[in-house]
Amino acid sequence: MSKVLVVTGASRGIGAATARLAGQQGYAVAVNYNSSADRAQAVVDEIVGAGGKAVAIKADVSTPDGAKALFAETDAQLGTATGLFNNAGIVANYRPIDAYDAEALAEMWRVNITSQFLCAGEAVKRMSTTNGGAGGTIVNMSSAASRIGGAGGMLAYAASKGAIDTFTLGLAVDLGPQGIRVNAIRPGLIETEIHDQTGDLQRLERLSGQVPMGRTGTAEEIADVVVYLLSEQASYVNGAIIDIGGGR
C-alpha cells in the first residue's frame, strides 16, 4: 500500500523537516500551510527535486471546513492518507495571567487543540478499520512546556500542550482496536522560528544552559523521531509521549 502523509503547518520548522524526510523515505506528502505559500512550495520543490512526491495544500486546519478540505484535497491529489503529523500550532507573546483575554485564549485553544481534534477526526474517517480503512498512524505535536509548566508568561501555551498529552493518551486507547496507532512528541528547545513569536529573540540562547546536553536541538532531529513513530519500525508503539529535549 502506498504511504500518504499529511503534515499540518509544514511550511517551516519541524513540519517542513518532517515533510522532507518523509518524502525521502517514500511517503507522498501533503504539505499543509495557511499563509506561507512560497515556503510551502519550496518544501514541495525539495521533495520532488529529490525524486519524491508532494503537493502544497492551503487550509486553515483550526476550522472544520479547513480540515475537511485538506484531507479531501489529499485524497484527490495523492490518495488516502495513511499517516498524519498534527504539527500546526502557535506560541504567542509572553504575557502574565492577568493580561490574557478571552480572545487570545480562544485563538490558542483553536490553533493548538481544536486543529488536532479536527484533523484526527478526518484521518480516522479514512484510516479506521471500523470504517473500512486499512489502518494508519497519527503523531501529535506536544511540547516539553506541558510538563515544565510554562511559567514566566507561557501558561496558555503550556496548557494547550497539556491538553494534547491527554488527547494522545485517550485517542490511542480508542483507536488502537481500529488499526490506528497514536503517539506524541514533546520537543524541548529546538532551533525553529516559532520562538520568535514569543517576542524574546534570545530565548534559545538564554535557556540552552539548562539543557544537560549543553545545546539546543534541530528540526531535523525531531523529524527523525516523528518519521520513526510513523513507520513500521514502531509497530508496537501506541500511546507514547516521547520527550526530545536533551534531558531538560
Secondary structure, 3 states (H helix, E strand, C coil): CCCEEEECCCCCHHHHHHHHHHHHCCCEEEEEECCCHHHHHHHHHHHHHCCCEEEEEECCCCCHHHHHHHHHHHHHHCCCCCEEEECCCCCCCCCCHHHCCHHHHHHHHHHHHHHHHHHHHHHHHHHCHHHCCCCEEEEEECCCHHHHCCCCCCHHHHHHHHHHHHHHHHHHHHHHHHCEEEEEEEECCECCHHHHHHCCCCHHHHHHHHCCCCCCECHHHHHHHHHHHHCHHHCCCCCCEEEECCCC
